[in-house]
Structures are given as C-alpha cells and as structure tokens.
Amino acid sequence: MTRSNSLRVHSDYRRLLTSIFDFMRKSGFREEEVEEICGEALSHSTRSDTEDEQRYATLAAVALTLDAWHRNRRYIVGTQPRAIRLRGPSPSVEALIRSQDAAADVPALVHQLKSLGLIVRTSRNLYEPSDRMALVNALDPMIQQYIARSSSTLLATIRHNTSRIGSSSRLIERFAEVPDLPRTCVADFRRFARIQGWAFLRTLNDWLESRRPTKATTRVGSTVRAGVHLYAYVDSAPDRVTTTRGSVKRQQKR
C-alpha cells in the first residue's frame, strides 16, 4: 500500500471510529468506559460472531412480533391488525411474543412495546400496534443495540464477501450514489427511497417468512439468522466543490 493510500485508509477508519465514539458518548458512556470497551474488543477481535447472537434476541423478537400481528390470521380482522388483550392465552400480546420467540423475556418485551409506543391501548382496554415496523425516535437501549448490531452485521457481510473467491456464495452488498444531487431533490429522494425500499423489504420479508420452519420440524443448529438491511443517506456537508465544464463552482447551502 502506498503512503497516500495508507493515509486515506487511516482517515476513513478515523472517521468511522470517531462516529462510533461520538454515538457512545451520546448514549451515556463515560470516557473510561469507552476505553475499556475498546480494549476488550481488541483482545476479542477473533471471537466468533455467533457468540453475540443471544444478545440480539430482544430486538429480533420485537420486529417479528409486530410483523406477525399483521400477518397471522388469528390476529387480523380483514386486512388490519386486531385489538387484543395484553396478557393471557392467545390471542394476546404475550402469546404473540411467545409464538415468535419461546425463549424471550415476555414481561420485559411487553414493557418495551408499551414504553416505546409500539403498541397503543384502545378504548376497550385492548392493545393494537401503532405501526407494522418498529419506528422509534428516542435513544432507547434497544435502539442503541440496533445501531451496534447493524454496524457489526455490515462489517461481517463485507468480511464474508472479501474472503470468498467465487461470486456465487457472496451476499449482496451494493450501493447507488451520485456525488451531485441537487438539494432541491433531497425531499423527493427521501420519499422515493422510502417507497421503493418498503416494497423491496415487504417482498423479501414475505419470502423469508414463507420458509420459516414450524416448531415441529426445527432441529437445534439447523437454522441461521438471515436478512437484508436497507438504508438511505444524504451528505450533511454544507458545501461541496464540483467541477462543471472546466470551471469550479461551489454549491451553497440553501
């Protein structure tokens, strides 16, 4: 690697780590805690990813519960999710959670669904989902977990792809980007990406759900976690220098 390339790579990783450390501080970690976690990560960098899977069960159970509420015929009326009681036998929120993850901490998940506003109480003292997807604005511990998990999953996919010689076993990891989208198009881009992304994820989720085994056919070690993570981004830099027909122009913030 040449010196210029080395400096560029160092700069990219410095930006990555700066973003991670900044997020950790905003999440409430103290300086010494960040240093301690970094030391532990360096000493365990060769650890198998599967050792962390159990820690992600809560996040997966929440997403699966909300989706099942819109999919399971026992929990829908027409095309809408049915309002159900919080506790007790099926149909209930507790029973729905157990149907998706038998090992889940059901009381804790019920509390999180309520506190995050993912389920709302109706006039009949029953509960229904506020949305099919888990959309949370607060920096809740579950969201902190989600961000850490998403980042590590992306790196794991890239590591998987770069360690494979043939293309048949590689996982999809692509991006579509232009360096000069007019700022007046940003709102349209957000809207278009959201619509197209939701359609893609809905199709993919239907495919995955149709292939989930029943409890009777599931064997220990016979399943793996699989999915696609999709996100859009817009550069927040206020200015960008671009070259047009040989002249240099500066795009001003609007």
C-alpha positions, 0 to 999 in steps of 0.5 A, spaced: 500 500 500 502 506 498 503 512 503 497 516 500 493 510 500 495 508 507 493 515 509 486 515 506 485 508 509 487 511 516 482 517 515 476 513 513 477 508 519 478 515 523 472 517 521 468 511 522 471 510 529 470 517 531 462 516 529 462 510 533 465 514 539 461 520 538 454 515 538 457 512 545 458 518 548 451 520 546 448 514 549 451 515 556 458 512 556 463 515 560 470 516 557 473 510 561 468 506 559 469 507 552 476 505 553 475 499 556 470 497 551 475 498 546 480 494 549 476 488 550 474 488 543 481 488 541 483 482 545 476 479 542 477 481 535 477 473 533 471 471 537 466 468 533 460 472 531 455 467 533 457 468 540 453 475 540 447 472 537 443 471 544 444 478 545 440 480 539 434 476 541 430 482 544 430 486 538 429 480 533 423 478 537 420 485 537 420 486 529 417 479 528 412 480 533 409 486 530 410 483 523 406 477 525 400 481 528 399 483 521 400 477 518 397 471 522 390 470 521 388 469 528 390 476 529 387 480 523 380 482 522 380 483 514 386 486 512 388 490 519 391 488 525 386 486 531 385 489 538 387 484 543 388 483 550 395 484 553 396 478 557 393 471 557 392 465 552 392 467 545 390 471 542 394 476 546 400 480 546 404 475 550 402 469 546 404 473 540 411 474 543 411 467 545 409 464 538 415 468 535 420 467 540 419 461 546 425 463 549 424 471 550 423 475 556 415 476 555 414 481 561 420 485 559 418 485 551 411 487 553 414 493 557 418 495 551 412 495 546 408 499 551 414 504 553 416 505 546 409 506 543 409 500 539 403 498 541 397 503 543 391 501 548 384 502 545 378 504 548 376 497 550 382 496 554 385 492 548 392 493 545 393 494 537 400 496 534 401 503 532 405 501 526 407 494 522 415 496 523 418 498 529 419 506 528 422 509 534 425 516 535 428 516 542 435 513 544 432 507 547 437 501 549 434 497 544 435 502 539 442 503 541 443 495 540 440 496 533 445 501 531 451 496 534 448 490 531 447 493 524 454 496 524 457 489 526 452 485 521 455 490 515 462 489 517 461 481 517 457 481 510 463 485 507 468 480 511 464 474 508 464 477 501 472 479 501 474 472 503 470 468 498 473 467 491 467 465 487 461 470 486 456 465 487 456 464 495 457 472 496 451 476 499 449 482 496 452 488 498 451 494 493 450 501 493 447 507 488 450 514 489 451 520 485 456 525 488 451 531 485 444 531 487 441 537 487 438 539 494 432 541 491 431 533 490 433 531 497 425 531 499 423 527 493 429 522 494 427 521 501 420 519 499 422 515 493 427 511 497 422 510 502 417 507 497 421 503 493 425 500 499 418 498 503 416 494 497 423 491 496 423 489 504 415 487 504 417 482 498 423 479 501 420 479 508 414 475 505 419 470 502 423 469 508 417 468 512 414 463 507 420 458 509 420 459 516 420 452 519 414 450 524 416 448 531 415 441 529 420 440 524 426 445 527 432 441 529 437 445 534 443 448 529 439 447 523 437 454 522 441 461 521 439 468 522 438 471 515 436 478 512 437 484 508 438 491 511 436 497 507 438 504 508 438 511 505 443 517 506 444 524 504 451 528 505 450 533 511 456 537 508 454 544 507 458 545 501 461 541 496 466 543 490 464 540 483 467 541 477 462 543 471 465 544 464 472 546 466 470 551 471 469 550 479 463 552 482 461 551 489 454 549 491 451 553 497 447 551 502 440 553 501 
